[in-house]
C-alpha cells in the first residue's frame, strides 16, 4: 500500500519536475532579454552608468555572499527541519529548541542583508531621473510580457503586474548581462 502511494506520487510529480526547471541556456537567454529591455527602457547616460556600476557590483557581491551562506548553512537547516518533522510526529508541535535551531541555521544576517540591498537600490534610484524610475516601474520585462492580452487572462493581469515581477526585475538588474551593459555605457 505504501509503495503504491509512493509510486503514484512519483509518477505525478515527475512530469512537473522535468518540465518545471528551464535549462541553463534558457535561463541565460531570458536574463539577456530582460537586461536588454531594461537597458533600452533606462537609456542611461555615461555619467549615470559610471555612478550606477559600483552600486550594482556591490549588490551583486551581497547576493553572492547570501547564496554562499545559504549553501553553507544547508546541513544545519536540514537537521533543524528533520527535527521539526520528528517533533510534529511525536507530539504535534515543534519544540522551542527546534525553532531556535532553525533560526540559528538561517542566520540573523538575512534581515540585515535585505536591508543592505534595499539601501543599495535606494542609492541606485537616486542616480535615475524620475522619468527613468517610472519607466522602470511600468516596464514589462520578458518576451511573454509583450504578448497581446487576448483570450482568458489570469486575475493578476487584470489587476496589474505579475506578483513575481518585482523579483524578476531585481534578478535582471543584478544579472551579469545587465551589469555588462551598464559597464559598456560607462565606457
NUDO-605765 format. One record per residue (C-alpha): residue number from 1; x, y, z; residue in one letter. Coordinates in steps of 0.05 Angstrom, whole numbers, plus 5000, padded with zeros to 4 digits. Each point is the difference from the previous one (the first is absolute). Layout:
[NUM [X Y Z] A];
...
% end
This chain:
[1 [5000 5000 5000] X];
[2 [5055 5048 5019] X];
[3 [5041 4984 4938] X];
[4 [4940 5012 4954] X];
[5 [4989 5068 5031] X];
[6 [5073 5018 4991] X];
[7 [4998 4975 4928] X];
[8 [4938 5040 4984] X];
[9 [5030 5062 5032] X];
[10 [5066 4991 4962] X];
[11 [4963 4991 4934] X];
[12 [4958 5061 5013] X];
[13 [5059 5044 5018] X];
[14 [5049 4977 4947] X];
[15 [4970 5039 4942] X];
[16 [4995 5062 5042] X];
[17 [5072 4993 5022] X];
[18 [5024 4985 4930] X];
[19 [4963 5059 4969] X];
[20 [5006 5049 5058] X];
[21 [5074 5017 4997] X];
[22 [5025 5037 4939] X];
[23 [5069 4983 4973] X];
[24 [5059 5045 5014] X];
[25 [5000 5024 4928] X];
[26 [4926 5020 5005] X];
[27 [5013 5035 5066] X];
[28 [5059 5039 4971] X];
[29 [4961 5021 4939] X];
[30 [4942 5023 5043] X];
[31 [5048 5041 5042] X];
[32 [5031 5031 4938] X];
[33 [4931 5018 4971] X];
[34 [4981 5033 5066] X];
[35 [5067 5036 5005] X];
[36 [4993 5028 4930] X];
[37 [4928 5022 5013] X];
[38 [5021 5036 5064] X];
[39 [5060 5031 4965] X];
[40 [4954 5028 4945] X];
[41 [4949 5022 5052] X];
[42 [5050 5039 5042] X];
[43 [5045 5025 4944] X];
[44 [5053 5020 5051] X];
[45 [5048 5056 4987] X];
[46 [5074 4987 5007] X];
[47 [5003 5036 5066] X];
[48 [4940 4962 5027] X];
[49 [5032 4934 4979] X];
[50 [5066 5019 5034] X];
[51 [4963 5017 5065] X];
[52 [4954 4939 4997] X];
[53 [5053 4948 4983] X];
[54 [5033 4995 5069] X];
[55 [4932 4998 5034] X];
[56 [4978 4941 4956] X];
[57 [5066 4964 5011] X];
[58 [4994 5008 5075] X];
[59 [4929 4973 4998] X];
[60 [5023 4941 4958] X];
[61 [5055 4985 5051] X];
[62 [4949 5002 5057] X];
[63 [4954 4952 4963] X];
[64 [5058 4953 4987] X];
[65 [5019 5002 5073] X];
[66 [4928 4983 5019] X];
[67 [4999 4941 4952] X];
[68 [5066 4974 5029] X];
[69 [4973 5008 5070] X];
[70 [4936 4962 4981] X];
[71 [5041 4943 4971] X];
[72 [5045 4997 5061] X];
[73 [4941 4999 5048] X];
[74 [4961 4946 4962] X];
[75 [5023 4942 5044] X];
[76 [4978 5037 5063] X];
[77 [4933 5018 4967] X];
[78 [4989 4928 4980] X];
[79 [5015 4977 5071] X];
[80 [4952 5051 5030] X];
[81 [4945 4982 4950] X];
[82 [5011 4926 5013] X];
[83 [4992 5014 5075] X];
[84 [4937 5040 4986] X];
[85 [4970 4941 4963] X];
[86 [5019 4954 5058] X];
[87 [4969 5050 5050] X];
[88 [4936 5004 4960] X];
[89 [4994 4925 4994] X];
[90 [5014 4990 5074] X];
[91 [4953 5052 5030] X];
[92 [4969 5044 4946] X];
[93 [5042 5061 5017] X];
[94 [5069 5026 4983] X];
[95 [5042 5008 5062] X];
[96 [5029 5068 5019] X];
[97 [5070 4970 4995] X];
[98 [4986 4979 4928] X];
[99 [4975 5070 4983] X];
[100 [5064 5029 5030] X];
[101 [5042 4950 4960] X];
[102 [4964 5021 4937] X];
[103 [5011 5074 5015] X];
[104 [5073 4987 5014] X];
[105 [5007 4960 4935] X];
[106 [4968 5055 4959] X];
[107 [5045 5052 5031] X];
[108 [4983 5070 5022] X];
[109 [5034 5032 4940] X];
[110 [4941 4988 4953] X];
[111 [4962 5060 5026] X];
[112 [5062 5043 5001] X];
[113 [5018 4979 4930] X];
[114 [4930 5017 4976] X];
[115 [5006 5069 5031] X];
[116 [5069 5009 4968] X];
[117 [4972 4982 4931] X];
[118 [4940 5046 5011] X];
[119 [5048 5057 5017] X];
[120 [5042 4985 4937] X];
[121 [4938 5002 4956] X];
[122 [4979 5066 5032] X];
[123 [5070 5027 4982] X];
[124 [4990 4975 4929] X];
[125 [4933 5035 4996] X];
[126 [5034 5065 5018] X];
[127 [5043 4994 4938] X];
[128 [4939 4994 4955] X];
[129 [4953 5055 4978] X];
[130 [4928 4997 5023] X];
[131 [4980 4982 4929] X];
[132 [5049 4942 4999] X];
[133 [4975 4975 5067] X];
[134 [4928 5002 4975] X];
[135 [5020 4966 4935] X];
[136 [5034 4945 5040] X];
[137 [4939 4990 5044] X];
[138 [4954 4994 4941] X];
[139 [5047 4960 4955] X];
[140 [4977 4932 4976] X];
[141 [5059 4953 5003] X];
[142 [5004 4935 4961] X];
[143 [4977 4977 4932] X];
[144 [4932 4975 5025] X];
[145 [4987 5067 5034] X];
[146 [4997 5030 4930] X];
[147 [4944 4952 4977] X];
[148 [4933 5032 4987] X];
[149 [4947 4989 5053] X];
[150 [4954 4955 4960] X];
[151 [4958 4943 5026] X];
[152 [4988 4983 5073] X];
[153 [5046 5039 5045] X];
[154 [5022 4983 5071] X];
[155 [4971 5044 5054] X];
[156 [5069 5030 5017] X];
[157 [5008 5027 4929] X];
[158 [4934 5038 5005] X];
[159 [5023 5030 5066] X];
[160 [5069 5020 4976] X];
[161 [5068 4968 5003] X];
[162 [5016 4927 5013] X];
[163 [5015 4987 5073] X];
[164 [5071 4977 4983] X];
[165 [5015 5058 4954] X];
[166 [5038 5039 5054] X];
[167 [5044 4939 5015] X];
[168 [5012 4988 4926] X];
[169 [5019 5074 4991] X];
[170 [5049 4996 5058] X];
[171 [5032 4938 4972] X];
[172 [5005 5033 4931] X];
[173 [5031 5063 5030] X];
[174 [5053 4960 5036] X];
[175 [5013 4952 4942] X];
[176 [5068 4997 4968] X];
[177 [4967 5018 4935] X];
[178 [4972 5066 5026] X];
[179 [5064 5018 5038] X];
[180 [5040 4989 4936] X];
[181 [4953 5047 4962] X];
[182 [5008 5053 5054] X];
[183 [5075 4990 4998] X];
[184 [5000 5010 4925] X];
[185 [4959 5064 5007] X];
[186 [5049 5025 5054] X];
[187 [5053 4990 4945] X];
% end
